[in-house]
């Protein structure tokens, strides 16, 4: 193989490396899967959204059915308003509930939808009424430490 052939192979290898790095960057930024089909908008209000971000996945039964499109604050109820874009091929009953869940112990947060049993389906612009806020790890640790401190020393009980 001549010098020209080796240079071509090295160039192709470097190009493949750049493509792989670009793909990983898009995957890390939640931009690797673009919505191709039509979507409809749903909103939900949460007392605490934790670390939820725009473009976070919306999943049902482990399947990504949409993305978070906007997060805002309601000045009257003091709640976070999450706007989601759901693919039209996925229809959910009116009594569907939404939870903010975490992927793994310290992973990214996402919206989990649990379908209800109503005969009517959510439509574009509807609000999900039943919600469960994010579990904040710092609050759990603080509550555990507070409970331990309230118990007092172990030898004081004897």
Buried (B, 14 or more C-beta within 10 A) or exposed (E): EEEEEEEEEEEEEEEEEEEEEEEEEEEEEBEEEEEEEEBBBBBBBBEBBBEBBEEBBBBBEEEEBBBBBEBEEEEEEEBBBBBBBBBEEBBBEBBBBBBBBBEEEEEBBBBBBBBBEEEEEBEEEBEBEEBBBBBBEEEEEEEEEEEEEEEEEEEEEE
